[in-house]
Amino acid sequence: MTLRELLRGLDGWLIGAALGLCALSVVTLALTTPNLVPGSPLYLAKHQLIWVVVGLVVMAIMMWVPHTLLRRFRWLIYGLTLAMLMVVLVHGQSVLGAQRWINIGPFQFQPSEFAKLGVIIILADLLEKKRGAIRTLRDMAPAIAIALVPMLLVIKQPDLGTALVIAGILGVLLYEAGGSGWKILALYGGTAGFVVLLVWLHVQAGFPLPLHHYQVTRLLAFVNPNADPLGTGYNLIQSEIAIASGHLTGVGVTEISSLISFLPAADTDFAFASLGLVGGLLAMVAALGLYAVVVGRTLVIAHQETDGYSSLIVLGAAALLTIHVFMNVGMATGIMPVVGVPAPFISYGGSSVVTDFAALGLILSSRLHRVHLSFH
């Protein structure tokens, strides 16, 4: 592949928007956690910058891998995905009651983040073969089964947020492959109604649920956070206060340290609220604008793709990023329950940042190899 093909295959708007979001992340971390680790100033900001560089390397590698090769090894990728999720349940590192990480030397990684990409790769193949022939629930069953296995494994960790993201990706790909929108909505609406019924039975009659107690209380706090403002509703209330405190342009540097200490998970789950505190409404609007560029350019690339499998891969990656944005911003602003989903390119963490860039690599691979073919 020539340099000319490479440059034409890149999407400057897409990569630039992602790097803009990373810049917002690093600046926010530098301002909110300057002395978090004694003797190591700007520890989180420096490490986030390192993860961005690693993510760019991973993106470059994924760009060079044609989707045909991923398709050839789809079952191996899916098998490794399930194996990693099983290993983390047995030998994973437990943090705050959640067993989601695997230690490799001094590093930790979260298999559930990478599992989303594995699910996209296998579902794209299955649904491309069934494109236009998905008319009944029975037709959807194989895809649902493939997605359900990793969903159950991550729920066991517990990681309800990732399970919901995988469910969302499945719905988008089912629809794109020709599934009836009404039937898909009925399936998801019926499932949501059933879950609400189970939660109600749990509260009223102690009906056992396959969820941890804190997950149930988070769902209940979403309905009425002020019912327990110092307990289950604390995170949500503090997030809304942080965003409101930022006003239009953010609080002063001297005020940040005193205010950020009251915001739980300020660098991860509530990174968007941290951004609102530091940069105000302008910073949040800028972030949403950059997210719109990422998603918009991804949809353009998907529309231009003539190969059915690659188009589903790109749309799956777009769904992954879009659902993360919707859920994380929703958590921060109180329109979604708190389920622990990171904000793409903004939340601190190696696994999430590298996965975000790997998703970009999947998207850019479609464009790069299409340009290469056009030259020949």
HUMOLIN-V316739 format. One line per field, one symbol per residue. ss: DSSP state (a for helix, b for strand, c for the rest). phi: phi as a letter, one per 40 degrees, with the letter a starting at -180 (. if undefined). burial: I if it has 9 or more other ideal C-beta (glycine too) atoms within 8 Angstrom, else O. A space follows every 50 residues. Layout:
# HUMOLIN-V316739
ss: ???
phi: ???
burial: ???
This chain:
# HUMOLIN-V316739
ss: ccaaaaaaaccaaaaaaaaaaaaaaaaaaaaaccccbccbccaaaaaaaa aaaaaaaaaaaaaaccaaaaaacaaaaaaaaaaaaaaaaaacbbbccbbb bbbbccbbbcaaaaaaaaaaaaaaaaaaacccccccaaaaaaaaaaaaaa aaaaaaaccaaaaaaaaaaaaaaaaaccccaaaaaaaaaaaaaaaaaaaa aaaaacccccccaaaaaaaaaaacaaaacccccaaaaaaaaaaaaacccc ccaaaaaaaaccccccccccaaaaaaaaaaaaaaaaaaaaaaaaaaaaaa aaaacccaaaaaaaaaaaaaaaaaaaaaaaaaacccccccccccccccca aaaaaaaaaaaaaaaaaaaaaaaacc
phi: .cccccccccbcccccccccccccccccccccbcbcbdgbdfdccccccc ccccccccdcccccccccccccbdccccccdcccccccccbcccbfgbbb bbcbgcbbbbdccccccccccccccccccbdgbbbbccccddcccccccc ccccccccaccccccccccdccccccchcccccccccccccccccccccc ccccbgccbcbcdccccccccccacccacbbcccdcccccccccccfcbg ccdcccccccccbcfccbcbccccccccbgcccccccccccccdcccccc ccccccccccccdccccccdcccccccccccccgbbccbgbccdgbccic ccccccccccccccddcccccccccb
burial: OOOOIIOOIIIOOIIIIIIIIIOIIIIIIIIIIIOOOOOOOIIIIIIIIO IIOIIIOIIIIIIOIOIOOIIOOIOOIIOIIIOIIIIIIOOIIOOOOIII IIOOOOOIIIIIIIIIIIIIIIIIIIIIOIIOOIOOOOIIOOIIOIIOII IIIIIOIIIIIIIIIIIIIIIIIIIIIOIOOOIIOOIIOOOOOOOOOIIO IIOOOOOOOOIOOOIIIIIIIIOOIOIIIOOIIIIIIIIIIIIOIIIOOI IOOOOIIOIIOOIOOIIIIIIIIIIIIIIIIIIIOIIIOIIOIIIOIIIO IIOOIOOOIIIIIIIIIIIIIIIIIIIIIIIIIIOIOIIOIIIIIIIIII IIIIIIIIIIIIIIIIIIIIIIOOOO
